[in-house]
Amino acid sequence: MTWVITRLCRDCLDQACVEVCPVDCIYSYDGADSSAFPKQLYIDPEECINCGVCEPECPWEAIFEDEQVPDVFVDDTALNAKMLDAKDAFSVPEVEEKEKPSPEQIEENKAKWGYSG
């Protein structure tokens, strides 16, 4: 079992999860093909040790256990795994402090992706 970063992270990219990951398995895409890898963070499923410390740190509520990923985000599990095919185009990002989203922003982001959870 591993953790998955869903599209709720897209264009948000809060890096609190990166900061707490004990094995540095959370990556950003450095390549140019945004259609293959949208601008979000990704968890390497082979490196993830299933500790779960990333999940409560995500202010966008974008991280789920792979078996608990909501149906609306089912494609995001495969997207996280797909990063393994292009690993050289990914790196662990330098953590930048970002302003935390308001509850309203979180709800708007969820609604944008059709998620009510």
C-alpha positions as CSV (number, residue, x, y, z in Angstrom):
1,M,0.0,0.0,0.0
2,T,1.1,3.5,-0.7
3,W,-0.2,7.1,-0.6
4,V,-1.4,9.0,-3.7
5,I,-1.4,12.7,-4.4
6,T,-4.6,13.6,-6.3
7,R,-5.5,16.4,-8.7
8,L,-6.6,18.5,-5.7
9,C,-2.9,19.4,-5.6
10,R,-2.9,20.7,-9.1
11,D,-1.5,24.3,-9.4
12,C,-1.6,24.4,-5.5
13,L,1.6,22.7,-4.8
14,D,1.8,23.3,-1.0
15,Q,5.0,21.6,0.0
16,A,4.3,20.9,3.7
17,C,4.1,17.2,2.7
18,V,7.6,17.3,1.2
19,E,9.0,18.8,4.4
20,V,7.7,15.9,6.6
21,C,8.4,12.9,4.4
22,P,11.0,10.8,6.1
23,V,12.1,9.1,2.9
24,D,11.9,12.0,0.4
25,C,9.5,10.2,-1.9
26,I,7.4,13.2,-2.9
27,Y,8.5,14.8,-6.2
28,S,7.7,17.6,-8.6
29,Y,7.9,17.3,-12.3
30,D,10.7,19.2,-13.9
31,G,9.9,18.3,-17.6
32,A,8.0,20.3,-20.2
33,D,5.2,17.8,-21.0
34,S,2.4,19.2,-18.8
35,S,-0.2,17.1,-20.6
36,A,1.6,13.9,-19.4
37,F,2.4,15.3,-15.9
38,P,0.3,18.2,-14.7
39,K,1.7,20.7,-12.3
40,Q,1.3,19.0,-9.0
41,L,3.3,16.8,-6.6
42,Y,3.7,13.1,-7.0
43,I,4.5,10.2,-4.6
44,D,6.9,7.6,-5.8
45,P,4.9,4.3,-5.0
46,E,8.2,2.3,-4.8
47,E,9.8,4.6,-2.3
48,C,6.7,5.3,-0.1
49,I,6.9,3.5,3.2
50,N,3.3,4.0,4.0
51,C,4.0,6.0,7.1
52,G,1.1,8.5,6.3
53,V,2.8,11.6,7.8
54,C,2.2,13.5,4.6
55,E,-1.6,13.2,4.6
56,P,-2.4,15.5,7.5
57,E,0.1,18.1,6.4
58,C,-1.6,18.7,3.1
59,P,-3.8,21.8,3.5
60,W,-5.6,21.0,0.2
61,E,-6.6,17.5,1.5
62,A,-5.2,16.1,-1.7
63,I,-3.5,12.9,-0.3
64,F,-5.2,9.6,0.1
65,E,-4.2,6.0,0.8
66,D,-4.2,4.2,-2.6
67,E,-7.1,2.0,-1.5
68,Q,-9.1,5.0,-0.3
69,V,-8.7,7.3,-3.3
70,P,-12.2,8.6,-4.2
71,D,-13.7,7.3,-7.5
72,V,-13.5,10.8,-9.0
73,F,-9.7,10.6,-8.6
74,V,-9.1,7.0,-9.6
75,D,-6.9,8.0,-12.5
76,D,-4.5,9.9,-10.2
77,T,-3.3,6.6,-8.7
78,A,-2.0,5.5,-12.2
79,L,-0.6,9.0,-12.7
80,N,1.5,8.8,-9.6
81,A,2.8,5.4,-10.7
82,K,3.5,6.6,-14.2
83,M,6.1,8.9,-12.8
84,L,8.4,5.8,-12.5
85,D,8.6,5.7,-16.3
86,A,10.1,9.3,-16.4
87,K,11.9,9.4,-13.0
88,D,14.8,11.4,-14.5
89,A,12.4,14.3,-15.1
90,F,11.4,14.5,-11.4
91,S,13.1,15.9,-8.3
92,V,12.3,16.4,-4.7
93,P,11.5,20.1,-4.6
94,E,13.1,22.7,-2.3
95,V,10.5,23.5,0.3
96,E,9.0,27.0,0.0
97,E,6.7,28.5,2.6
98,K,3.3,29.0,1.1
99,E,0.2,30.7,2.5
100,K,-2.3,28.2,3.7
101,P,-5.6,28.1,1.9
102,S,-8.8,29.3,3.5
103,P,-11.6,26.8,4.1
104,E,-13.5,28.5,1.3
105,Q,-10.5,28.0,-1.1
106,I,-10.3,24.3,-0.2
107,E,-14.0,23.8,-0.9
108,E,-13.8,25.7,-4.2
109,N,-10.9,23.5,-5.2
110,K,-12.8,20.4,-4.4
111,A,-15.9,21.6,-6.3
112,K,-13.7,22.4,-9.3
113,W,-12.7,18.7,-9.5
114,G,-16.2,17.4,-8.7
115,Y,-15.3,16.1,-5.2
116,S,-17.5,16.7,-2.2
117,G,-15.7,14.6,0.4
